[in-house]
Amino acid sequence: FGVLEMPGSGADLLPPHLLRSLGQKEYDKRKGAALEIEQAIKDLRDAGQHERVREVVLYVVRDLAGSPHPNVRKGALHALAGVAIGLREDLPQFLPEILPPVLASFCDPDCRVRYYACESLYNIAKVARSHCVAHFNDIFEALFKLSADTDLGVQNGFQLLDRLMKDIVAESDNFDISAFMPLLRRRIFVANSYTRQFLIGWIAILDSVPDIEMLQHLPGFFDGLFHMLSDLNKEIRQQAYAVLYDFLQEIKAAPNMAYEPIVAILVQHCASRDRFSRLTALTWLHAFLSLGKAQLLPFSPAVLEAVLRSISHGEDEIRDAAAQTDRALRALVHSSTEADFDMQAILATLVQHMRAEAVRTRVTAFQWIAMLLRQRPAALLRHAEALWPALLDSLGDEAEEVVFLDIEVVARLAAQTEYFATALGKVMGRFADSPSLLEARAPLILRELTVLLEPRRVYVELASLVVSSTDLPFCALMVQTLNGILHSSPALRELRESLRAAMSDEKERGSKADAPSAAAAAEGAELFKQLYAAWCHAPVALLSLCLLAEAHEHASELISRFAAVEGGEMGSVEFLLQLDRLVQLIEAPVFARLRLQLLQPESHPALVAVLYGLLMLLPQVIATPLVSLVFFDDAVVVDIVLYGLLM
């Protein structure tokens, strides 16, 4: 150990035998030498020779602590602890020289050196107490590195030192939390479970100190703390959750709270693959909506995004938490004014999830749009164009619940006076672009629109759109669909009654108590006229419209026109199928009045001619008519029974 005998400042104060003892392998010899150094330092302190003490410290630091021999480094740590104990109340002024070599030894490759570094710092801290707080960041950094040490002895020493430092900080009245926070922010995202446990412990102890306002610094380490909820170690997860729970209780009691940075972090964790993290994030968001109320409205698009990500989750608890948060957010938006939140951002989020894979997510998105249309129609209409691509695509959704909600949204858009024609025009355009949608869903969609909107207005507008279209095959299919709904939907009963009133004359109105008024007849005639031009695209549909309006003479004329046309559409199988469907429709309740009119054939000769004309148009090979004439007194009852086509 020749290095111990090298002359230098402070070496003359340490006898050669003492220097040799500090480098011995045996712990007792090193410890004995450290006790001698402690006594020597006491004597120098009592004599007021602080500079001589400093020379000893500098010698130990320079020539012993950096030695390549592990035992010498151990002896240096014993010596520094002895110096600290010997200095007692004078120790604080020497801490800048004593602490660095001790803290550096925490990274020593020899585990026993690291252990004795813990022991040395423990003894130094016991003497310095609150004066260590001025060097807390350096001490914390060293402890942070040591927390992941795998050696059992080092871990035991670390635990004792860590508890002592927590006690010192807890009883200190000059801890600078602002100076410590940058270090915590840098270290909070560590992945090692032991180090995470170390950090959680310090966050908890700092939060428990009344004079330290950890809550105002929460955004700085909140994200990292939340990540610990997904740790593989159950104990770490529980500890992290307990600390987070305590912070949430403090937030509930706090008069003022800055929610913005924390909400942004919670939204990110609502997309976490870890079940516990996602559930906790949703729980926090729900609590924030109750606490922050109007303060949370600017973040409603982000919160809505978080809710929609989890509303269809496979875990029941997460789905329930998302649904609970969704209800709270809807209530908050409902109670707010238009200026409190960003409608455009909310709609952008909803449009994204209207095409989500999960049905429940799509349903929730449509429910939101319907709610916004009920409460903020003017604000939503300003951004309605962004909705239409998704709205039109969803008309063909495989889930009927989504389709019904989609139709409700379309109807609410159309209910706005200035948007009625636009909405129906877009629906009509999608039918024209998608024949499969027209065939599969048009009856349902149009039927629901007539329930949700004023039926007459819907039919008149659609008829006008058909007339203006140049796609003749599409127009024919559209009219056939509208015609089927017109004759069968309960919601269109008044529309049918209005059409029946169209052909009532003045004489009939005067002779029957239940006859329509002149005004009703005029309205019916106007409706018949508005529909007629569109219904011309489908001859059989036009014929049924005339029968419904009791325009029997004109219907008879149409039958004659059908018979006069050879080949083409009038001779096609599709035309015959339409005739067959009309025959079946005549037997339906909607035409009960027509059938009763046959009790007075002399009063309705044109009607009889129409029905016979239908028989004549249907090929005798594939249809079997049965006509029976039954005479009762002077009345002739014509019962026409038409069987369907033989397929």
Number of C-alpha atoms within 10 A of each C-alpha: 12 6 12 22 16 12 10 14 15 17 20 13 15 19 11 14 11 18 25 20 21 29 24 19 14 11 16 12 17 26 19 16 24 25 19 18 26 21 16 18 27 20 15 16 18 12 9 11 12 17 12 16 23 19 17 24 23 19 20 28 23 14 18 26 25 16 19 9 12 21 23 28 30 29 29 33 31 29 30 29 29 25 28 29 24 25 25 16 11 15 19 19 13 16 18 11 14 24 21 14 21 29 22 14 23 25 16 15 10 14 19 17 24 29 23 24 30 28 21 24 24 21 19 25 24 17 21 21 18 22 18 23 20 14 13 18 18 16 19 19 15 18 22 19 12 25 22 18 19 11 13 11 14 23 18 13 18 24 16 13 21 22 13 16 24 15 14 20 21 19 12 16 13 13 20 13 14 12 11 13 17 13 14 19 16 12 17 21 17 15 13 13 18 18 20 26 19 19 22 22 18 19 18 18 16 19 18 14 15 9 14 18 14 20 16 12 13 18 19 19 18 18 20 20 23 24 19 26 24 19 20 10 12 11 13 20 22 14 18 25 20 14 18 21 14 14 18 16 10 12 20 16 11 11 7 10 14 14 16 13 13 17 21 15 16 25 22 16 21 27 18 18 10 14 18 16 23 26 21 21 26 28 18 18 26 22 17 21 21 15 17 16 17 18 16 22 21 14 20 24 21 18 27 21 20 24 29 27 20 23 25 22 17 10 12 11 13 24 20 17 22 29 20 16 26 24 14 19 24 16 13 18 21 15 12 14 13 15 10 15 18 15 19 16 14 21 21 15 17 26 21 15 21 25 17 17 10 14 19 17 23 28 20 22 26 27 18 19 25 22 16 21 19 15 16 16 18 14 16 21 16 11 14 15 9 14 19 16 12 16 23 19 15 21 25 20 19 10 14 13 15 24 23 20 22 29 26 22 22 25 21 21 23 21 18 15 9 11 15 19 18 13 19 21 18 16 21 19 14 17 21 19 12 12 14 12 18 21 13 11 17 21 19 17 21 22 23 18 22 20 16 17 16 13 21 16 14 19 22 17 18 23 22 17 17 24 20 11 14 9 11 13 11 18 23 19 18 25 23 21 19 20 20 17 18 22 21 16 15 14 17 20 15 12 18 22 16 24 28 24 26 26 19 22 14 13 9 13 16 12 9 9 8 9 17 22 15 15 11 18 23 18 16 24 19 15 19 23 14 17 21 17 14 24 26 16 21 20 22 25 24 22 24 23 23 22 22 24 22 22 21 22 17 16 24 24 15 19 22 15 12 18 15 10 11 9 8 8 13 18 14 10 10 11 17 18 15 16 23 19 15 19 20 14 16 20 15 13 12 18 16 11 12 18 18 13 17 19 15 15 17 14 11 16 14 19 24 20 19 22 18 16 18 20 20 13 17 18 12 10 8 11 15 16 15 11 13 11 10 11 10 8 6 6 12 15 18 19 15 18 15 19 14 17 17 8 4
